[in-house]
Amino acid sequence: MLRTLIAGSVALVIGLAFLVTAVIDDLAPAGSTDVITVWNADASNDGAFQRLVHDAATEHDMTVVKELRTDSGTGVRRSEYVTNRGAARGFGSLDHDVAGFDPTLVTSFRPLADLPDNRINGMYATDAGSASARAFASSLSDAGVAVTVNPLSPFFVSLWVVSEVPAIPLAGCLVISVAIGVAGWQASRRNAVAIAAAHGRGVLRSANLDAAAIAARAVACGFVGIGVAATVLTIVNGGARLGTFVFAAGIGIVASSVFMAFVTLATAVIPAGSIVRSIAGGRPWRTLLTIAMVGNVVALALASGAAATAWSSVELARHDSSERGTWRTSLDDVRMTFESSLTELDAAEVDLAGVYERLDAAGSAILADHPISPDLRSHDPDAGNVLIVNAQYLREQPVRSPGGSRVTPDQLEPEALTLLVPEGVRLTGAERRAWRDFLVFQRENSTDPGAVPTRIDIDEVHVDDGRVFDYATDDIAATSTLESPVIAVLPAATVSMSENYLTANMTTGEIVFTDEAALRSDVAAHGLTRMVATIEPLRDFVTYRSAVIDRGLRHAVAALVVVLLVLLWSAALTGRAVRMIRSRRTMIGLLHGRRLSVASAPALALPATVITASTVALIVTGPQASAPAVFASAAIDILFVSVTIVRRLHEEELR
């Protein structure tokens, strides 16, 4: 038991250290002490902001880097634009490309003067410390720039880690497994401790020796494990962030060893005044039962959450896999990205809307406006399960009528808003009014209301149910299909949407273009090159998103496996404690002719009652979608506890 406990704890700590290091490496370059975020810098003057940053960095004798990230294939390329590099303190080499802890994360360095004016907003980093970072930010604020500073403190990094990887359930598993395992180990040593007490060695001394022994073993095993892991990482990624990994793992090993020692002292409760009772197995097994049942309830809650997360990840990966065929014909389409301030975007929205209108008329622009998390019970244009498209969308993506034929733009009234309503959907009067109000709002919000007809008819056409492709590239953790949405096809022969609406959809990637050359030409011809940060193919984002979804699935499944192992560990020790407490009564019942199933029923009552009550509480207090995961986890838990108890009692019967 002790070897399993220590080996499992060390493996968990090293796994957590690996995840923490990967998140830290992804967050900022090695050596960074603070992250500085610029929100609304004005890019209207060529190079003016870059000079402001350089002057402020020089004034405060600090190195500052501006990060640009490019998602490409299965990895990320990070470009850091450096100013005042001679003042670097914690940054490593700033002269050549550097591979990250994850070898697919490559960082390159360039002078800040090369930073495009339309990419000046965003995240900067420094290695000069928080005092210098705040002074630097103050200099930018004095120049009218909105800026915030976030020190890379343990608290800030912890919040970031928790948001990126399943650190909480894994840390919870570590605490539960150590508490239950040490309690079980101490219970198994009750006879040895009691006999030592009978020969004059105090109970407290035995407890101290046990605590020192388990802590020493854990530390020794832990540092051997860290050494092996560090060797492997050196081979795989050249030792990138090795110091961070070793530090995180070392802290985890020391903390878990101290916790093991503490639990050993807390659970080593042998009544010194009753040696015979101690040898007979009185209190220690009840102590173990209490700890094991509490740990089992917590593990059940963690297992339920981990199972629900894993199922969501499986569904997300399944949809992503099924969508790859749909994406195949659109991977060379492009989208525009923006890093300009809101003021600049507002000033340019008429010109940007003109880009869409011209390319829409040429048949190379696709609008697919969709909510990220739609309300599936509603079909209003604001947050319901809807997809707003232009006519070109129907030429690119198949939408079927109930008879199976494809719906095409020439079948629709060109001056009307056409709602393609799935057969299983019935629009309410309130939803129809919401669509009319939506059209009125768009006209009133237009910079030229006279160009939008005062009345646009709304037609309804029934289509087949099913998942619909929506070109979604605005959420890294979502797929690109909607389940049976109402598809609103905008009028093809008249203007109907405001410039603000079109620009907003451009900035979120909900307008894509099928002709990259025509888009670049139009943007350049109308003087919008400064406004557009990048024009990038959808292929890069889609392939990278698939890699992120697959990685999330691996994390979720790994966390579920670990949590289930801890759940079974607590169930096994619960069964063992119950068997030790109830074995005499059960044997007496068997001697009087009772069947094993009948004699063991009282032993099963307590754990079954506790698990059932916990299951009901988790279902009542948790989200409805997690109920199947709670039931499945509880079923596994009860089954394993029951099998453990009955098997051990059966072994007693055969003796």
C-alpha positions as CSV (number, residue, x, y, z in Angstrom):
1,M,0.0,0.0,0.0
2,L,2.8,2.5,0.9
3,R,4.7,2.0,-2.3
4,T,1.5,2.4,-4.4
5,L,0.7,5.6,-2.4
6,I,4.1,7.2,-2.9
7,A,4.4,6.2,-6.5
8,G,0.9,7.5,-7.4
9,S,1.5,10.8,-5.5
10,V,4.8,11.4,-7.2
11,A,3.3,10.6,-10.6
12,L,0.5,13.1,-9.9
13,V,2.9,15.8,-8.8
14,I,5.1,15.4,-11.8
15,G,2.0,15.5,-14.1
16,L,0.7,18.6,-12.5
17,A,4.2,20.2,-12.8
18,F,4.2,19.4,-16.5
19,L,0.8,21.1,-17.0
20,V,1.8,24.1,-14.9
21,T,5.0,24.6,-16.8
22,A,3.3,24.3,-20.2
23,V,0.8,27.0,-19.2
24,I,3.5,29.3,-17.9
25,D,5.5,28.9,-21.1
26,D,2.5,29.6,-23.2
27,L,1.6,32.7,-21.1
28,A,4.8,34.7,-21.6
29,P,8.5,34.4,-22.6
30,A,10.9,32.8,-20.1
31,G,12.1,35.4,-17.6
32,S,9.0,37.6,-17.8
33,T,7.9,39.2,-14.5
34,D,4.9,41.2,-15.6
35,V,2.4,41.4,-18.5
36,I,1.4,44.8,-19.7
37,T,-1.7,45.1,-21.8
38,V,-2.3,48.1,-24.1
39,W,-5.9,48.5,-25.0
40,N,-6.6,51.5,-27.3
41,A,-3.3,53.0,-28.6
42,D,-3.7,55.3,-31.6
43,A,-2.1,53.9,-34.8
44,S,-2.8,56.9,-37.0
45,N,0.8,58.2,-36.8
46,D,3.5,56.0,-38.4
47,G,5.7,54.5,-35.7
48,A,4.7,57.1,-33.1
49,F,3.6,54.5,-30.5
50,Q,6.6,52.3,-31.1
51,R,8.8,55.3,-30.4
52,L,6.8,56.1,-27.2
53,V,7.3,52.5,-26.0
54,H,11.0,52.7,-26.7
55,D,11.4,56.0,-25.0
56,A,9.5,54.8,-21.9
57,A,11.5,51.6,-21.8
58,T,14.8,53.5,-22.1
59,E,13.7,56.0,-19.4
60,H,13.1,53.2,-16.9
61,D,16.1,51.1,-18.0
62,M,14.0,48.0,-18.9
63,T,13.5,45.6,-21.8
64,V,10.0,45.4,-23.2
65,V,8.7,42.8,-25.8
66,K,5.4,42.9,-27.7
67,E,3.9,39.5,-28.5
68,L,2.2,38.5,-31.7
69,R,0.9,34.9,-32.1
70,T,0.2,33.0,-35.2
71,D,-1.7,29.7,-35.0
72,S,-0.3,27.4,-37.7
73,G,-1.1,23.8,-38.2
74,T,-0.7,21.9,-34.9
75,G,1.5,24.6,-33.2
76,V,1.9,28.3,-32.5
77,R,4.6,30.7,-33.6
78,R,5.2,33.5,-31.3
79,S,7.0,36.7,-32.5
80,E,8.4,39.0,-29.8
81,Y,9.2,42.6,-30.9
82,V,12.0,43.8,-28.6
83,T,13.0,47.3,-27.5
84,N,16.0,48.3,-25.4
85,R,17.3,44.7,-25.4
86,G,20.5,45.8,-23.7
87,A,18.6,46.2,-20.4
88,A,17.4,42.6,-20.3
89,R,17.7,40.9,-16.9
90,G,15.7,37.7,-16.9
91,F,15.1,37.2,-20.6
92,G,17.4,34.6,-22.3
93,S,18.8,35.0,-25.7
94,L,16.9,37.6,-27.8
95,D,18.9,37.0,-31.0
96,H,17.6,33.7,-32.4
97,D,14.5,31.5,-32.4
98,V,13.8,29.6,-29.3
99,A,11.7,26.4,-28.9
100,G,9.3,26.3,-25.9
101,F,8.5,23.7,-23.3
102,D,6.1,22.4,-25.9
103,P,8.4,22.0,-28.9
104,T,5.7,23.2,-31.3
105,L,5.7,26.6,-29.7
106,V,8.5,28.6,-31.4
107,T,9.5,32.1,-30.3
108,S,11.3,34.5,-32.7
109,F,12.6,38.0,-31.9
110,R,12.5,41.2,-33.9
111,P,13.1,44.9,-33.3
112,L,10.0,46.8,-32.0
113,A,10.5,49.2,-34.9
114,D,9.3,46.4,-37.2
115,L,6.0,46.1,-35.4
116,P,3.2,47.0,-37.8
117,D,1.1,50.0,-36.7
118,N,-2.1,48.0,-36.8
119,R,-0.7,45.5,-34.2
120,I,0.4,47.8,-31.5
121,N,-2.5,47.0,-29.1
122,G,-2.3,43.8,-27.1
123,M,0.1,42.1,-24.6
124,Y,3.6,43.3,-23.8
125,A,6.0,41.7,-21.3
126,T,9.0,42.8,-19.3
127,D,11.6,41.1,-17.1
128,A,12.4,44.2,-15.1
129,G,10.0,43.6,-12.1
130,S,6.7,45.0,-11.1
131,A,8.0,48.4,-10.0
132,S,9.5,49.1,-13.4
133,A,6.4,47.7,-15.1
134,R,4.1,50.1,-13.2
135,A,6.4,53.1,-13.9
136,F,6.4,52.1,-17.6
137,A,2.6,51.9,-17.7
138,S,2.4,55.2,-15.9
139,S,4.5,56.8,-18.7
140,L,2.1,55.3,-21.3
141,S,-1.0,56.5,-19.3
142,D,0.4,60.0,-19.2
143,A,0.5,59.9,-23.0
144,G,-3.3,59.0,-23.1
145,V,-2.9,55.2,-23.5
146,A,-5.2,52.8,-21.6
147,V,-2.9,50.2,-20.1
148,T,-3.1,47.6,-17.3
149,V,-0.3,45.7,-15.5
150,N,-0.6,42.1,-14.3
151,P,2.4,40.8,-12.3
152,L,3.1,37.2,-13.0
153,S,2.7,36.4,-9.3
154,P,1.9,32.9,-8.0
155,F,-1.7,33.9,-7.6
156,F,-2.1,35.3,-11.1
157,V,-0.4,32.3,-12.6
158,S,-2.5,29.9,-10.5
159,L,-5.7,31.5,-11.9
160,W,-4.3,31.2,-15.4
161,V,-3.4,27.5,-14.8
162,V,-6.8,26.7,-13.4
163,S,-8.5,28.2,-16.5
164,E,-6.3,26.3,-18.9
165,V,-5.9,22.8,-17.5
166,P,-7.7,20.4,-15.1
167,A,-5.5,21.4,-12.2
168,I,-8.2,21.5,-9.5
169,P,-9.5,17.9,-9.9
170,L,-5.9,16.6,-10.1
171,A,-4.8,18.5,-7.0
172,G,-8.0,17.3,-5.3
173,C,-7.1,13.7,-6.2
174,L,-3.6,14.2,-4.8
175,V,-5.0,15.4,-1.4
176,I,-7.7,12.7,-1.2
177,S,-5.4,9.8,-2.2
178,V,-2.7,10.9,0.3
179,A,-5.2,11.3,3.1
180,I,-6.9,8.0,2.5
181,G,-3.7,6.1,1.7
182,V,-1.8,7.3,4.8
183,A,-4.9,6.6,7.0
184,G,-5.0,3.1,5.6
185,W,-1.3,2.6,6.1
186,Q,-1.5,3.7,9.7
187,A,-4.5,1.4,10.3
188,S,-2.6,-1.6,9.0
189,R,0.2,-0.8,11.4
190,R,-1.9,-0.7,14.5
191,N,-0.6,-4.1,15.8
192,A,3.0,-3.1,15.3
193,V,2.6,0.2,17.0
194,A,0.6,-1.3,19.9
195,I,3.3,-4.0,20.5
196,A,6.0,-1.3,20.4
197,A,4.0,0.6,23.0
198,A,3.8,-2.5,25.2
199,H,7.6,-2.6,25.1
200,G,8.0,0.9,26.2
201,R,8.2,3.0,23.0
202,G,5.6,5.8,23.2
203,V,2.8,6.1,20.7
204,L,3.9,9.7,19.8
205,R,7.5,8.5,19.1
206,S,6.1,5.8,16.8
207,A,4.0,8.3,15.0
208,N,7.0,10.7,14.6
209,L,9.1,7.9,13.2
210,D,6.4,6.9,10.8
211,A,5.9,10.5,9.7
212,A,9.7,10.9,9.1
213,A,9.9,7.6,7.3
214,I,7.0,8.3,4.9
215,A,8.2,11.9,4.2
216,A,11.8,10.7,3.5
217,R,10.6,8.0,1.2
218,A,8.3,10.4,-0.7
219,V,11.0,13.0,-1.1
220,A,13.6,10.4,-2.3
221,C,11.1,8.8,-4.7
222,G,10.0,12.2,-5.8
223,F,13.4,13.5,-6.7
224,V,14.3,10.3,-8.5
225,G,11.1,10.9,-10.5
226,I,12.0,14.5,-11.2
227,G,15.4,13.4,-12.4
228,V,13.9,10.9,-14.8
229,A,11.4,13.4,-16.1
230,A,14.0,16.1,-16.5
231,T,16.2,13.8,-18.5
232,V,13.3,12.9,-20.8
233,L,12.4,16.6,-21.3
234,T,16.0,17.5,-22.1
235,I,15.9,14.9,-24.9
236,V,12.5,16.0,-26.1
237,N,12.7,19.8,-26.0
238,G,16.3,20.6,-25.3
239,G,15.7,21.5,-21.7
240,A,13.4,24.5,-22.4
241,R,11.9,25.8,-19.1
242,L,13.6,22.9,-17.3
243,G,14.2,25.2,-14.3
244,T,10.5,26.1,-14.1
245,F,9.5,22.4,-14.3
246,V,12.0,21.3,-11.7
247,F,11.0,24.1,-9.3
248,A,7.3,23.4,-9.7
249,A,7.8,19.6,-9.3
250,G,10.1,20.1,-6.3
251,I,7.6,22.4,-4.5
252,G,4.9,19.8,-5.2
253,I,7.0,16.9,-3.9
254,V,8.0,18.7,-0.7
255,A,4.4,19.9,-0.1
256,S,3.0,16.4,-0.6
257,S,5.6,14.9,1.6
258,V,4.9,17.4,4.4
259,F,1.2,16.6,4.0
260,M,1.9,12.9,4.2
261,A,3.8,13.4,7.5
262,F,0.9,15.6,8.9
263,V,-1.7,13.0,8.0
264,T,0.4,10.3,9.5
265,L,0.6,12.2,12.8
266,A,-3.1,13.0,12.7
267,T,-4.3,9.5,12.0
268,A,-1.8,7.6,14.3
269,V,-4.4,7.6,17.2
270,I,-3.7,4.4,19.2
271,P,-5.2,4.4,22.8
272,A,-2.1,3.9,24.9
273,G,-4.2,3.0,27.9
274,S,-5.7,0.0,26.1
275,I,-3.1,-2.1,24.3
276,V,-5.3,-5.2,24.1
277,R,-8.2,-3.2,22.6
278,S,-5.7,-1.7,20.1
279,I,-4.5,-5.1,19.0
280,A,-8.1,-6.2,18.7
281,G,-8.6,-3.5,16.1
282,G,-11.0,-1.1,17.7
283,R,-10.5,2.6,16.8
284,P,-8.1,2.7,13.8
285,W,-10.5,1.0,11.4
286,R,-13.3,3.4,12.4
287,T,-10.9,6.3,11.9
288,L,-10.0,4.9,8.4
289,L,-13.7,4.4,7.6
290,T,-14.5,8.0,8.4
291,I,-11.6,9.3,6.4
292,A,-12.3,6.9,3.5
293,M,-16.0,7.8,3.3
294,V,-15.3,11.5,3.4
295,G,-12.7,11.1,0.7
296,N,-15.0,8.8,-1.3
297,V,-17.8,11.5,-1.3
298,V,-15.3,14.2,-2.5
299,A,-13.9,11.8,-5.1
300,L,-17.4,11.0,-6.3
301,A,-18.1,14.7,-6.8
302,L,-14.8,15.1,-8.7
303,A,-15.5,12.0,-10.8
304,S,-18.9,13.3,-11.7
305,G,-17.5,16.6,-12.8
306,A,-14.6,15.0,-14.6
307,A,-16.9,12.6,-16.4
308,A,-19.2,15.4,-17.5
309,T,-16.2,17.4,-18.8
310,A,-14.8,14.3,-20.6
311,W,-18.1,13.6,-22.3
312,S,-18.4,17.2,-23.5
313,S,-14.8,17.0,-24.8
314,V,-15.7,13.7,-26.6
315,E,-18.7,15.3,-28.2
316,L,-16.7,18.4,-29.2
317,A,-14.0,16.2,-30.7
318,R,-16.6,14.1,-32.5
319,H,-18.2,17.1,-34.1
320,D,-14.9,18.6,-35.0
321,S,-13.9,15.3,-36.7
322,S,-17.2,15.2,-38.6
323,E,-16.7,18.8,-39.7
324,R,-13.3,18.4,-41.3
325,G,-14.9,17.1,-44.5
326,T,-17.2,20.2,-44.5
327,W,-14.3,22.5,-44.0
328,R,-12.3,20.9,-46.8
329,T,-13.7,23.1,-49.5
330,S,-13.3,26.3,-47.4
331,L,-9.8,26.0,-46.0
332,D,-8.4,28.4,-48.6
333,D,-11.0,31.0,-47.8
334,V,-9.7,33.9,-45.7
335,R,-10.8,36.2,-42.9
336,M,-9.6,39.5,-41.7
337,T,-8.3,40.2,-38.1
338,F,-8.1,43.5,-36.4
339,E,-6.1,44.9,-33.5
340,S,-7.1,48.6,-33.9
341,S,-8.7,50.6,-31.1
342,L,-12.5,50.8,-30.9
343,T,-12.3,54.5,-31.9
344,E,-10.4,53.6,-35.1
345,L,-12.9,50.8,-35.9
346,D,-15.8,53.1,-35.4
347,A,-14.3,55.7,-37.7
348,A,-13.6,53.2,-40.4
349,E,-16.9,51.1,-40.2
350,V,-18.4,52.7,-43.3
351,D,-15.3,51.9,-45.4
352,L,-15.0,48.4,-44.0
353,A,-18.7,47.7,-44.6
354,G,-18.1,48.9,-48.2
355,V,-15.5,46.1,-48.6
356,Y,-18.1,43.5,-47.8
357,E,-20.8,45.1,-50.0
358,R,-18.5,45.2,-53.0
359,L,-17.2,41.7,-52.6
360,D,-20.7,40.4,-51.8
361,A,-21.9,41.9,-55.1
362,A,-19.0,40.1,-56.8
363,G,-20.0,36.8,-55.1
364,S,-16.8,36.4,-53.0
365,A,-18.0,37.3,-49.5
366,I,-19.9,35.0,-47.2
367,L,-21.8,36.2,-44.1
368,A,-22.5,33.6,-41.4
369,D,-23.5,35.5,-38.2
370,H,-24.1,33.1,-35.3
371,P,-24.2,33.2,-31.5
372,I,-21.4,31.4,-29.7
373,S,-23.8,29.9,-27.1
374,P,-27.3,30.0,-28.5
375,D,-30.4,29.6,-26.5
376,L,-31.8,26.4,-28.1
377,R,-35.3,27.2,-27.0
378,S,-35.4,30.6,-28.8
379,H,-35.2,31.6,-32.4
380,D,-34.9,35.4,-32.1
381,P,-32.1,37.2,-33.8
382,D,-30.2,38.3,-30.7
383,A,-29.3,35.2,-28.9
384,G,-31.5,32.4,-30.2
385,N,-30.5,29.3,-32.3
386,V,-30.2,31.2,-35.5
387,L,-27.8,31.7,-38.4
388,I,-27.9,35.0,-40.4
389,V,-26.4,34.6,-43.9
390,N,-26.2,36.2,-47.3
391,A,-27.2,34.6,-50.6
392,Q,-23.7,33.5,-51.3
393,Y,-23.8,31.2,-48.3
394,L,-26.5,29.1,-50.0
395,R,-24.2,28.8,-53.1
396,E,-21.4,27.5,-50.9
397,Q,-23.2,25.3,-48.4
398,P,-26.0,22.9,-48.9
399,V,-29.4,23.5,-47.2
400,R,-32.0,20.9,-48.0
401,S,-35.7,21.2,-48.4
402,P,-38.0,18.6,-46.8
403,G,-38.1,16.8,-50.1
404,G,-34.3,16.6,-50.3
405,S,-33.6,19.2,-53.0
406,R,-31.1,21.9,-52.4
407,V,-32.3,25.4,-51.5
408,T,-30.7,28.0,-53.8
409,P,-30.9,31.9,-53.8
410,D,-32.9,32.1,-57.0
411,Q,-35.8,30.2,-55.3
412,L,-36.1,33.1,-52.7
413,E,-37.6,36.5,-53.0
414,P,-34.5,38.8,-53.5
415,E,-36.0,41.8,-51.7
416,A,-37.3,39.9,-48.6
417,L,-35.7,38.5,-45.5
418,T,-36.3,34.7,-45.9
419,L,-36.4,32.6,-42.7
420,L,-35.5,29.0,-43.5
421,V,-37.3,27.2,-40.7
422,P,-36.5,23.5,-39.9
423,E,-39.5,21.2,-39.9
424,G,-39.2,20.6,-36.2
425,V,-39.3,24.3,-35.3
426,R,-42.4,26.5,-34.9
427,L,-41.9,30.2,-34.7
428,T,-43.9,32.1,-32.2
429,G,-45.5,35.5,-32.7
430,A,-43.0,37.1,-30.4
431,E,-40.1,35.7,-32.4
432,R,-41.6,37.0,-35.7
433,R,-41.9,40.5,-34.1
434,A,-38.3,40.2,-32.9
435,W,-37.2,39.7,-36.5
436,R,-39.2,42.7,-37.7
437,D,-37.7,44.8,-34.9
438,F,-34.3,43.6,-35.9
439,L,-34.7,45.0,-39.4
440,V,-36.1,48.3,-38.1
441,F,-33.1,48.6,-35.7
442,Q,-30.6,47.9,-38.5
443,R,-32.2,50.7,-40.6
444,E,-32.1,53.2,-37.7
445,N,-28.5,52.2,-36.9
446,S,-27.3,52.8,-40.5
447,T,-25.2,55.8,-41.3
448,D,-27.6,56.3,-44.3
449,P,-31.1,55.1,-43.3
450,G,-32.4,56.2,-46.7
451,A,-30.5,53.5,-48.4
452,V,-32.4,50.8,-46.4
453,P,-36.0,50.2,-47.4
454,T,-38.5,51.3,-44.8
455,R,-40.3,47.9,-45.1
456,I,-38.7,44.6,-45.8
457,D,-41.0,41.6,-46.1
458,I,-40.3,38.4,-44.1
459,D,-40.9,35.1,-45.8
460,E,-40.8,31.7,-44.2
461,V,-39.7,28.5,-46.0
462,H,-39.5,25.1,-44.4
463,V,-36.3,23.1,-44.7
464,D,-35.0,19.8,-43.4
465,D,-33.7,19.4,-39.8
466,G,-30.1,18.7,-39.2
467,R,-26.7,20.3,-38.4
468,V,-25.8,23.4,-40.4
469,F,-22.3,24.7,-41.1
470,D,-21.7,28.2,-39.8
471,Y,-18.0,28.9,-40.6
472,A,-17.3,29.6,-36.9
473,T,-13.7,30.6,-36.2
474,D,-14.4,32.9,-33.3
475,D,-14.3,30.4,-30.4
476,I,-11.3,28.0,-30.0
477,A,-13.4,25.7,-27.8
478,A,-16.5,25.4,-30.1
479,T,-17.3,23.7,-33.4
480,S,-18.5,25.1,-36.6
481,T,-22.1,23.7,-36.8
482,L,-25.4,24.5,-35.3
483,E,-28.2,22.0,-34.6
484,S,-31.3,22.8,-36.7
485,P,-31.1,26.6,-36.5
486,V,-33.4,29.0,-38.2
487,I,-31.4,30.4,-41.1
488,A,-32.2,34.0,-42.0
489,V,-31.2,34.8,-45.6
490,L,-30.7,38.6,-46.1
491,P,-32.2,40.2,-49.1
492,A,-29.9,39.9,-52.1
493,A,-31.3,42.9,-54.1
494,T,-31.3,45.6,-51.4
495,V,-29.2,46.9,-48.5
496,S,-30.7,45.7,-45.1
497,M,-27.9,45.7,-42.5
498,S,-26.1,48.6,-40.9
499,E,-22.4,49.3,-41.3
500,N,-21.9,48.7,-37.6
501,Y,-23.4,45.2,-37.9
502,L,-21.2,44.3,-40.9
503,T,-18.0,45.7,-39.3
504,A,-18.8,43.8,-36.1
505,N,-19.1,40.5,-38.0
506,M,-15.8,41.2,-39.8
507,T,-14.0,41.6,-36.5
508,T,-15.3,38.3,-35.1
509,G,-14.5,36.3,-38.3
510,E,-18.2,35.8,-39.2
511,I,-17.6,37.3,-42.7
512,V,-15.1,35.2,-44.8
513,F,-13.9,35.8,-48.3
514,T,-13.4,33.2,-51.1
515,D,-11.1,35.4,-53.2
516,E,-8.0,36.5,-51.2
517,A,-6.5,38.5,-54.1
518,A,-9.7,40.5,-54.6
519,L,-9.9,41.2,-50.9
520,R,-6.4,42.5,-50.7
521,S,-6.8,44.6,-53.8
522,D,-10.0,46.1,-52.5
523,V,-8.5,46.8,-49.0
524,A,-5.5,48.5,-50.6
525,A,-7.5,50.5,-53.1
526,H,-9.6,52.1,-50.4
527,G,-6.8,52.8,-48.0
528,L,-7.7,50.3,-45.3
529,T,-4.4,48.4,-45.1
530,R,-3.5,50.1,-41.8
531,M,-6.8,48.9,-40.3
532,V,-6.5,45.3,-41.1
533,A,-4.0,43.4,-38.9
534,T,-3.9,40.2,-41.0
535,I,-5.6,38.4,-43.8
536,E,-5.2,34.8,-43.0
537,P,-6.5,31.5,-44.5
538,L,-9.1,29.6,-42.5
539,R,-6.9,26.6,-42.8
540,D,-4.5,27.8,-40.1
541,F,-7.2,28.4,-37.5
542,V,-9.1,25.3,-38.3
543,T,-6.2,22.9,-38.1
544,Y,-4.9,24.6,-34.9
545,R,-8.4,24.5,-33.3
546,S,-8.5,20.7,-34.0
547,A,-5.2,20.3,-32.3
548,V,-6.5,22.3,-29.3
549,I,-9.7,20.3,-29.1
550,D,-7.7,17.0,-29.3
551,R,-5.4,18.3,-26.5
552,G,-8.4,19.2,-24.4
553,L,-9.8,15.8,-24.9
554,R,-6.6,14.2,-23.8
555,H,-6.5,16.4,-20.7
556,A,-10.1,15.6,-19.9
557,V,-9.7,11.8,-20.4
558,A,-6.5,11.8,-18.3
559,A,-8.1,13.7,-15.5
560,L,-11.1,11.3,-15.6
561,V,-8.9,8.3,-15.4
562,V,-7.0,9.7,-12.4
563,V,-10.2,10.7,-10.6
564,L,-11.7,7.3,-11.2
565,L,-8.6,5.6,-9.9
566,V,-8.8,7.7,-6.7
567,L,-12.5,6.9,-6.5
568,L,-11.7,3.2,-6.6
569,W,-8.9,3.7,-4.2
570,S,-11.2,5.3,-1.6
571,A,-13.9,2.6,-2.3
572,A,-11.3,-0.2,-1.8
573,L,-10.2,1.3,1.6
574,T,-13.8,1.9,2.6
575,G,-14.6,-1.7,1.9
576,R,-11.5,-2.8,3.8
577,A,-12.5,-0.7,6.9
578,V,-16.1,-2.0,6.8
579,R,-14.9,-5.6,6.5
580,M,-12.5,-5.2,9.5
581,I,-15.3,-3.6,11.6
582,R,-18.1,-6.0,10.6
583,S,-16.2,-9.3,10.0
584,R,-16.9,-10.8,13.5
585,R,-20.6,-10.1,13.3
586,T,-20.8,-11.4,9.8
587,M,-18.9,-14.6,10.7
588,I,-21.3,-15.2,13.6
589,G,-24.2,-14.8,11.2
590,L,-22.6,-17.3,8.8
591,L,-22.1,-19.8,11.6
592,H,-25.8,-19.6,12.4
593,G,-26.7,-20.6,8.8
594,R,-27.2,-17.3,7.1
595,R,-26.2,-16.9,3.5
596,L,-23.3,-14.6,2.7
597,S,-25.5,-12.2,0.8
598,V,-27.8,-11.8,3.9
599,A,-25.0,-11.7,6.4
600,S,-23.1,-9.0,4.5
601,A,-26.1,-6.8,3.9
602,P,-25.6,-4.8,7.2
603,A,-22.0,-4.1,6.2
604,L,-23.1,-2.7,2.9
605,A,-25.8,-0.5,4.4
606,L,-23.6,2.4,5.6
607,P,-21.5,3.0,2.4
608,A,-24.5,2.5,0.2
609,T,-26.5,5.0,2.1
610,V,-23.8,7.6,2.1
611,I,-23.0,7.2,-1.6
612,T,-26.7,7.3,-2.5
613,A,-27.3,10.5,-0.4
614,S,-24.2,12.1,-1.9
615,T,-25.5,11.2,-5.4
616,V,-28.9,12.8,-4.8
617,A,-27.2,15.9,-3.4
618,L,-24.9,16.2,-6.4
619,I,-27.8,15.8,-8.9
620,V,-30.0,18.3,-7.0
621,T,-27.3,21.0,-6.7
622,G,-25.5,20.4,-10.0
623,P,-26.5,21.1,-13.6
624,Q,-29.0,18.8,-15.2
625,A,-26.6,17.9,-18.0
626,S,-24.2,16.3,-15.5
627,A,-26.8,13.9,-14.0
628,P,-25.8,10.9,-16.2
629,A,-22.2,11.4,-15.2
630,V,-23.2,11.4,-11.5
631,F,-25.2,8.3,-11.9
632,A,-22.4,6.5,-13.7
633,S,-19.8,7.5,-11.1
634,A,-22.1,6.5,-8.2
635,A,-22.8,3.1,-9.8
636,I,-19.1,2.4,-10.2
637,D,-18.5,3.5,-6.7
638,I,-21.2,1.4,-5.1
639,L,-20.3,-1.7,-7.2
640,F,-16.7,-1.5,-6.3
641,V,-17.3,-1.0,-2.6
642,S,-19.8,-3.9,-2.6
643,V,-17.5,-6.2,-4.4
644,T,-14.6,-5.3,-2.1
645,I,-16.6,-6.0,1.0
646,V,-18.3,-9.2,-0.2
647,R,-15.0,-10.6,-1.6
648,R,-13.1,-9.9,1.6
649,L,-15.9,-11.4,3.8
650,H,-16.0,-14.4,1.5
651,E,-12.2,-14.9,2.1
652,E,-12.9,-14.8,5.8
653,E,-15.6,-17.4,5.3
654,L,-13.2,-19.8,3.6
655,R,-10.6,-19.6,6.3
